[in-house]
Amino acid sequence: MSGGAKKKPFKIEPFKHPLKQDPQWGENTWALLEAAILEINNHNASGLSFEELYRSAYNMVINKYGERLYKGLVDTVSKHLVGVAARVEAAASGDAFLRDLTARWEDHNKSMQMIRDILMYMDRTYVGRHQVVPVHQLGLNLWRDVVVRAPRLQERLSSTLLALVARERAGEIIDRALMRSVTMMLVDLGHDVYQDEFERAFLEQAAEAYQAEAQELLGTCDCPSFLRKAERRLLEESERCTNYLDPGSDAKVTRVVEHRLIQQQMRTLMELEGSGFVAMVDAGHIEDLARMYALFRRVPGGLDLLRHTMGDHIRSTGRALVQDPERLKEPVEFVQLLLDQKAKFDSIVLGAFQNDKLFQNALNTAFEHFLNLTQRAPEYISLFMDDKLRKGLKGMSEDEAEAVLDKVMMLFRYLQEKDVFEKYYKQHLAKRLLSGRTVSDDAERSLLVKLKTECGYQFTSKLESMFNDIKMSRDTMKEYRDYVASSTTCASEIDLSVQVLMTGSWPTQSAAQCSLPRELDSCCTDFSNFYLGTHSGRKLTWQTNMGTVDLRATFGNGRKHELNVSTYQACILQLFQGSEELSFSDIQAATGIQAAELKRNLQSLACVKGKQLLKKVPVTKDVGDGDLFSANDSFTSKFFKVKVGTITAQKEGDADKLETRQKVEEDRKPQIEAAIVRIMKSRRVLDHNSIVAEVTRQLSTRFVPNPTVIKKRIENLIEREFLERDQTDRKLYRYLA
């Protein structure tokens, strides 16, 4: 054979005589498969040849009998399930009914698995080509339509499941595994089946049950008990969904419980007398309030209601506090009560409300509201600081003292009239510095830094100058003592200590009139000559009402004491060295002290138990214009050094209060005008309302200006030609350069 010869092509030709198929072949083959399906459904599949059955089904499909095969399957399985439904219907009720149903469901699934294996080729080709349901899904659909939705089974299944859920809600123990098998069967049949046959009714039942339970609990429980039971019910429903319901039901049934037990009842719960929100706050029930917060945050409007109720409660209790005349009698106790209230609500917001920023804001807004209802607040907060810095911080560590100052600074931040506070604080600071009664210079400086951080340098500049004056006075006194020691003309047995204060930095004091004893007057003259000789162009005004004197006194039987008294008291006591008895008018004429001041000092000397250096006739607690006074030779004390204070009103009287208020109003005028000029200089043209709003914003860190006062200051600036009204629009103002 030669290598170059061509190969003939290979060709397959059809049979010249085609095979003829038996017309009954399709029915015969189906009869074989039908018998096999019946055997499978009857649990007799062990004797079947699945290979032969698969080949038979395969041949039916490729020989165009797929439709006959599919319809035959539907009819056969449907007929079988009709019988299953009848047998399930005949089963006992309750758990037995559900067990029979789930057992037959498991059998049906196993049978359909075997049938699907036999009809696998039909599943792969015929089903997709003719857009019909696959074998497995067909089995599910037929079980759904023939068994689950059978007229006598459908209602029975739903009611049995709901009855078991109700029993479990009532505290009984049920077969959760059985419940899970049934509900998972419904889920496997499709979520729409689960929802239609169980979930919708389940949610309706839950709504009715919890509506009834809410009414029952409101009639029998207090608020904390109701909240605990609501919390437990939410947990139970969540566990129920985890154990035997579809996970998708969890959120739905939770919303039902939240709506019925919380959202519809929350206002009633808040207002329950004796156990509602106010009662829990007053009792400090942090755990119950935390539970209320956790539950209310689940529902729309819950936290808003809780926050507004808290704010209203703080306002009402604060209003009652600041409007109580008895509370206002003791400034330090009043402020301490405010701090206690603030600490109480801070702990509630932190411990119960998770330090929620909105609740913090509500707390701050409420405190600011009621604290500014009384004009005494700036004065009282200053008095509280004064008390702490004079004696209250004694024995405390640095950290403890800082904590006290930080707390009182919280109240300071709520003040709208910070300029009024500044007036009082300056007065109280002056008294502490001049008397040397401050507990700690570090604490004073620390508070000054806090005020400066809060309000800026301008707020504390004069306060810092007061500290500088005290420091410079120490240096001046050292120089004066050196001067006295080297002088031949200033010999004196009196040890004089003077503090020189700059008028602009310290609180304005009226020049107090007092006739000093000759010895004291001579010392004051010597110091004036020394100081003015080294500081030309200055003027000294002696504030005798702010000084103290140490006197050595000898009483009956030779008893000696060293008396620490005010300058006024020293002037009074000096009069009794050569007089047996003096009247009130005699003392006033000799000393020149104003009547009100004289009465307070005489009251301190003659009416304070244990420190009665003078005798008074008649013996009363108050000093009258016709009273007579004499030295008390029988005075005794177990201490060598006796300190005699001056009886003063701790807070301002009405007249002093009015005077301070007038000074504040006068001081505000230039600040308002300066703000107006700054605004108009940058904006050039502005309407009245915008000016008022901007001035209020700029000055709010010191005080809240009255719109009427702003209007008056604008008119004053127009008169002084800083501003003018627009010629066409009278509501507009123009800045004049």
Secondary structure, 3 states (H helix, E strand, C coil): CCCCCCCCCCCCCCCCCCCCCCCCHHHHHHHHHHHHHHHHHCCCHHHCCHHHHHHHHHHHHHCCCHHHHHHHHHHHHHHHHHHHHHHHHCCCCCHHHHHHHHHHHHHHHHHHHHHHHHCHHHHHCHHHHHCCCCHHHHHHHHHHHHHHCCHHHHHHHHHHHHHHHHHHHCCCCCCHHHHHHHHHHHHHCCHHHHHHHHHHHHHHHHHHHHHHHHHHHHHHCCHHHHHHHHHHHHHHHHHHHHHHCCCHHHHHHHHHHHHHHHHCCHHHHHCCCCCCHHHHHHHCCHHHHHHHHHHHCCCCCHHHHHHHHHHHHHHHHHHHHHCCCCHHHCHHHHHHHHHHHHHHHHHHHHHCCCCCHHHHHHHHHHHHHHHCCCCCHHHHHHHHHHHHHHHHCCCCCHHHHHHHHHHHHHHHHHCCCHHHHHHHHHHHHHHHHHHCCCCCHHHHHHHHHHHHHHHCHHHHHHHHHHHHHHHHHHHHHHHHHHHHHHCCCCCCCCCCCCCCCCCCCCCCCCCCCCCCCHHHHHHHHHHHHHHHHHCCCCCCCCCHHHCEEEEEEECHHHCEEEEEEEHHHHHHHHHCCCCCEEEHHHHHHHHCCCHHHHHHHHHHHHCCCCCCCEEEECCCCCCCCCCEEEECCCCCCCCCEEECCCCCCCCCCHHHHHHHHHHHHHHHHHHHHHHHHHHHHHHCEEEHHHHHHHHHHHHCCCCCCCHHHHHHHHHHHHHCCCEEECCCCCCEEEECC
